[in-house]
Amino acid sequence: MYSQITYPSADKKTTIYAYIWRPRGSVRGVVQIIHGMAEYALRYAPLAEYLSGRGYLVCAEDHLGHGKSVLSAKELGYFDGADGTKTVLADIRRLTLTVREETGGLPYFVMGHSMGSFFCRKYIADFGGEFSGAIIMGTGFQPSVVTGFGKLAAAAIALFCGWKHRSKFIDRLAFGPYNKRFEGRTPYDWLSADKGDVESYMADELCGVTFTCGGFYTLFSIINQACCPSAIKSTPKNLPIYLVSGEDDPVGGYSKGVVNLYDKYVKAGMSDVQMTIYKGGRHEILNDFCAPQVMEDIASFLSEHI
């Protein structure tokens, strides 16, 4: 079971909802989860319960424009284009500081998936010295020319239609090729080989919402910031990092982008970088057939660095 907390978003108008899973006994360490695009924190309840059963306090917030952290359903998938990246990072930071007040100096780990993986990479570039390790899941690597074009397109359409406009063009630009290698049974087959999980995703009104122009501008912005050389260089050299990804994840370039990131961390002098690519796994490896192994591997990483 989890408890719910709320706090004001850095946007100064929205309430952020966050969730904490506490172990029954003493706390070994903390794991903060940064969720992905067009989903929400409670989708990570199976992992949170698994880890809390092993002595970890787990916390996660619904990002602005996701889950319960909206003023209305019309706000789903919306970030302010100009300040979206800073706002989400500030809201993530607020949860870290809040949980630290409760847990003191216990080992603290951070984990990000998909869009959350890019926020996580930027977060550890800024504050990595505070953490005992980072788990980067479902990530990738995009050249600045690609993210730059995405930002330009989102800003141009927003100029005429507003930041809350939902552009099918930008959505196709971002995700159009992702389903090409798969069955084509649904638009989301690239998420998981488990048909039941794909159908659950599609049936969830809080998942799969088309991002607004402001949402896409923020998405392209955080990918750009996470992939720039300065973010790699600024990440503490002694911070343990664990990259986990599905072999068939298009976000990771079918593992090529993940290997590229691994190589860049190693070349930057990182002393402890590990990587696991799950054969047959797609984008949401925590909702795919490999999920039990993924959770076991994450728990092993945490134990090694506690």
C-alpha positions as MATLAB code, in Angstrom:
seq = 'MYSQITYPSADKKTTIYAYIWRPRGSVRGVVQIIHGMAEYALRYAPLAEYLSGRGYLVCAEDHLGHGKSVLSAKELGYFDGADGTKTVLADIRRLTLTVREETGGLPYFVMGHSMGSFFCRKYIADFGGEFSGAIIMGTGFQPSVVTGFGKLAAAAIALFCGWKHRSKFIDRLAFGPYNKRFEGRTPYDWLSADKGDVESYMADELCGVTFTCGGFYTLFSIINQACCPSAIKSTPKNLPIYLVSGEDDPVGGYSKGVVNLYDKYVKAGMSDVQMTIYKGGRHEILNDFCAPQVMEDIASFLSEHI';
ca = [
       0.000    0.000    0.000;
       1.030    3.582   -0.526;
       0.328    6.963    1.013;
      -0.421   10.067   -1.012;
       1.059   13.517   -0.521;
       0.567   16.775   -2.395;
       2.579   19.945   -2.850;
       2.407   23.061   -5.057;
       3.959   22.748   -8.499;
       6.658   25.177   -9.530;
       4.144   26.485  -12.091;
       2.455   28.158   -9.078;
      -1.045   27.017   -9.985;
      -1.176   23.210  -10.082;
      -1.089   20.707   -7.218;
       1.415   17.873   -7.650;
       0.327   14.444   -6.428;
       3.014   12.073   -5.191;
       2.992    8.587   -3.704;
       5.146    6.852   -1.114;
       5.462    3.110   -0.553;
       7.013    2.370    2.856;
       8.449   -0.985    3.916;
       6.986   -2.704    6.971;
      10.312   -2.843    8.789;
      13.388   -0.653    8.799;
      14.281    1.306    5.660;
      17.466    0.277    3.834;
      17.351    3.062    1.260;
      15.160    5.193   -0.974;
      14.246    4.842   -4.651;
      12.627    7.793   -6.432;
      10.905    6.941   -9.726;
      10.542    9.468  -12.542;
       7.786    8.213  -14.843;
       7.488    8.535  -18.607;
       5.390   10.400  -21.126;
       1.594   10.093  -21.219;
       1.420    7.824  -18.158;
       1.587    8.319  -14.372;
       3.332    7.263  -11.174;
       0.946    4.537   -9.990;
       1.760    2.444  -13.065;
       4.989    1.648  -11.195;
       3.154    0.174   -8.201;
       4.296   -3.417   -8.946;
       7.958   -2.371   -8.882;
       7.386   -0.120   -5.847;
       5.720   -2.931   -3.915;
       8.467   -5.369   -4.934;
      11.168   -2.999   -3.677;
       9.327   -1.953   -0.520;
       9.082   -5.642    0.297;
      12.880   -5.652    0.237;
      13.278   -2.725    2.596;
      13.217    0.284    0.289;
      11.040    3.352    0.613;
       9.826    4.145   -2.908;
       8.402    7.473   -4.032;
       7.137    8.944   -7.299;
       5.166   11.995   -8.406;
       2.739   12.565  -11.251;
       4.490   15.102  -13.447;
       2.694   18.278  -14.356;
       0.176   17.412  -17.085;
       0.030   13.756  -16.014;
      -2.080   11.592  -13.725;
      -3.711   13.667  -10.992;
      -1.341   16.636  -11.411;
      -3.685   18.573  -13.690;
      -6.210   21.356  -13.241;
      -8.600   19.463  -15.550;
      -8.545   16.637  -18.086;
      -7.816   19.225  -20.775;
      -4.413   19.787  -19.148;
      -3.229   16.209  -19.744;
      -0.114   16.267  -21.907;
       0.434   19.980  -21.391;
       3.584   21.749  -20.234;
       4.193   25.453  -20.628;
       6.478   25.622  -23.639;
       8.856   28.232  -22.254;
       9.360   26.804  -18.756;
       8.181   23.196  -18.924;
      11.576   21.573  -18.438;
      12.502   23.750  -15.460;
       9.082   23.247  -13.885;
       9.142   19.440  -14.076;
      12.707   19.283  -12.758;
      11.750   21.598   -9.885;
       8.762   19.381   -9.013;
      11.001   16.289   -9.057;
      13.441   18.141   -6.834;
      10.706   19.087   -4.371;
       9.842   15.407   -3.875;
      13.503   14.527   -3.285;
      13.851   17.182   -0.603;
      10.547   16.215    1.021;
      11.451   12.525    1.257;
      14.967   13.339    2.485;
      13.428   15.131    5.450;
      11.878   11.796    6.457;
      14.767    9.481    5.578;
      17.788   11.598    6.483;
      21.094   10.312    5.180;
      19.904    6.919    3.939;
      21.193    5.802    0.521;
      19.053    7.482   -2.119;
      18.638    6.170   -5.677;
      16.820    7.713   -8.621;
      15.239    5.874  -11.558;
      13.733    7.298  -14.737;
      11.867    5.611  -17.577;
      11.389    6.874  -21.154;
      10.774   10.646  -20.987;
      11.579   10.232  -17.315;
      14.950    8.747  -18.257;
      15.932   12.000  -19.941;
      14.761   14.020  -16.930;
      16.748   11.583  -14.776;
      19.906   12.065  -16.851;
      19.627   15.843  -16.542;
      18.802   15.523  -12.835;
      21.927   13.479  -12.056;
      23.998   15.899  -14.126;
      22.811   18.656  -11.769;
      22.548   16.790   -8.450;
      24.235   13.427   -8.984;
      26.593   13.920   -6.045;
      23.644   13.462   -3.678;
      22.689    9.997   -4.913;
      23.949    6.453   -4.365;
      23.074    5.374   -7.895;
      20.827    5.930  -10.906;
      18.775    3.504  -12.992;
      18.104    4.744  -16.516;
      15.383    2.742  -18.255;
      13.969    2.886  -21.776;
      16.274    5.691  -22.816;
      17.923    6.642  -26.088;
      20.250    9.094  -27.752;
      19.176   11.740  -30.253;
      21.429   14.207  -32.088;
      20.755   17.869  -31.421;
      19.672   18.468  -35.027;
      16.715   16.097  -34.498;
      15.586   17.562  -31.179;
      16.230   21.056  -32.499;
      13.896   20.479  -35.434;
      11.261   19.066  -33.089;
      11.433   22.128  -30.857;
      11.242   24.423  -33.875;
       8.192   22.619  -35.264;
       6.399   22.665  -31.895;
       7.144   26.364  -31.380;
       6.082   27.279  -34.930;
       2.725   25.521  -34.650;
       2.206   26.959  -31.150;
       2.783   30.444  -32.568;
      -0.389   30.080  -34.626;
      -2.418   27.566  -32.600;
      -1.200   28.012  -29.018;
       0.836   25.819  -26.660;
      -2.233   23.719  -25.798;
      -2.884   22.700  -29.394;
      -2.487   18.983  -30.107;
      -0.699   18.559  -33.424;
      -1.070   15.255  -35.285;
       1.923   16.283  -37.402;
       4.280   16.531  -34.420;
       2.864   13.333  -32.947;
       3.639   11.491  -36.207;
       7.041   13.163  -36.317;
       7.870   11.867  -32.842;
       6.307    8.389  -32.932;
       5.412    7.592  -36.530;
       8.148    4.993  -37.167;
       7.920    3.257  -33.774;
       5.308    0.642  -34.686;
       6.696   -0.367  -38.093;
       8.611   -3.425  -36.894;
       5.736   -4.883  -34.946;
       2.405   -6.606  -35.502;
       0.366   -3.515  -36.294;
      -2.462   -4.939  -34.193;
      -2.677   -1.632  -32.286;
      -0.841    1.725  -32.486;
       1.046    0.756  -29.308;
       2.511   -2.652  -30.079;
       5.962   -1.112  -29.691;
       5.344   -0.710  -25.960;
       5.221   -4.399  -25.040;
       5.057   -7.888  -26.510;
       2.416   -8.678  -23.878;
      -0.896   -8.000  -25.628;
      -2.760   -7.767  -22.334;
      -0.562   -4.944  -21.103;
      -0.933   -3.064  -24.386;
      -4.710   -3.344  -24.129;
      -4.612   -2.146  -20.506;
      -2.598    0.878  -21.609;
      -5.110    1.682  -24.353;
      -8.052    1.321  -21.969;
      -6.522    3.707  -19.423;
      -7.817    7.238  -19.985;
      -4.683    8.659  -18.346;
      -2.365    6.913  -20.825;
      -1.564    7.583  -24.457;
      -2.863   11.152  -24.499;
      -1.527   13.114  -27.475;
       0.864   15.741  -26.179;
       0.212   19.432  -26.711;
       2.692   21.662  -28.523;
       3.968   22.754  -25.117;
       4.326   19.126  -24.096;
       6.315   18.223  -27.190;
       8.473   21.345  -26.902;
       9.379   20.282  -23.351;
       9.963   16.683  -24.438;
      12.362   17.690  -27.201;
      14.026   20.184  -24.854;
      14.778   17.656  -22.114;
      16.041   15.089  -24.639;
      18.337   17.756  -26.053;
      19.634   18.712  -22.607;
      20.143   15.075  -21.538;
      22.056   14.175  -24.695;
      24.343   17.201  -24.829;
      28.027   16.630  -23.968;
      27.836   18.952  -20.949;
      25.263   16.697  -19.224;
      27.531   13.673  -19.676;
      30.538   15.644  -18.465;
      28.714   17.069  -15.433;
      27.530   13.694  -14.134;
      29.750   12.690  -11.168;
      32.390   10.185  -12.229;
      31.807    7.981   -9.183;
      28.004    7.774   -9.492;
      26.941    4.169  -10.215;
      24.672    4.055  -13.285;
      22.602    1.115  -14.498;
      21.181    1.253  -18.040;
      18.298   -1.148  -18.705;
      16.411   -1.444  -21.984;
      14.518   -3.791  -24.229;
      16.377   -5.121  -27.241;
      13.398   -4.165  -29.429;
      12.789   -0.722  -27.949;
      12.530    1.890  -30.745;
      13.166    4.739  -28.282;
      16.628    3.259  -27.734;
      17.182    2.711  -31.446;
      16.762   -1.037  -30.887;
      19.556   -0.883  -28.293;
      21.987    1.155  -30.441;
      21.181    4.404  -28.637;
      21.569    2.739  -25.243;
      24.967    1.321  -26.173;
      25.930    4.765  -27.478;
      25.039    6.332  -24.121;
      26.926    3.603  -22.256;
      30.024    4.295  -24.355;
      29.772    8.043  -23.761;
      29.559    7.582  -19.983;
      32.555    5.245  -20.026;
      34.590    7.603  -22.225;
      33.718   10.459  -19.853;
      35.464    8.549  -17.075;
      32.476    7.093  -15.222;
      33.851    4.396  -12.919;
      30.725    2.235  -12.517;
      28.425    1.939  -15.532;
      26.421   -1.252  -16.062;
      24.015   -2.176  -18.849;
      21.446   -4.914  -19.423;
      19.594   -5.329  -22.724;
      16.619   -7.697  -22.459;
      16.187   -9.981  -25.446;
      12.728   -9.590  -26.978;
      11.864   -6.720  -24.640;
      10.179   -3.660  -26.088;
       9.821   -0.185  -24.591;
       7.974   -0.842  -21.324;
      10.137   -3.607  -19.913;
       8.317   -3.394  -16.575;
       5.119   -4.340  -18.424;
       6.653   -6.918  -20.751;
       7.385  -10.609  -20.320;
      10.842   -9.786  -18.972;
       9.428   -7.740  -16.062;
      10.237  -10.261  -13.283;
      13.874  -10.388  -14.367;
      14.042   -6.596  -14.689;
      12.799   -6.135  -11.114;
      15.238   -8.734   -9.820;
      18.129   -7.048  -11.641;
      17.169   -3.622  -10.276;
      17.045   -5.032   -6.752;
      20.496   -6.576   -7.264;
      21.913   -3.248   -8.446;
      20.481   -1.496   -5.393;
      21.898   -4.125   -3.029;
      25.329   -3.859   -4.616;
      25.426   -0.115   -4.015;
      23.534    0.268   -0.757;
];
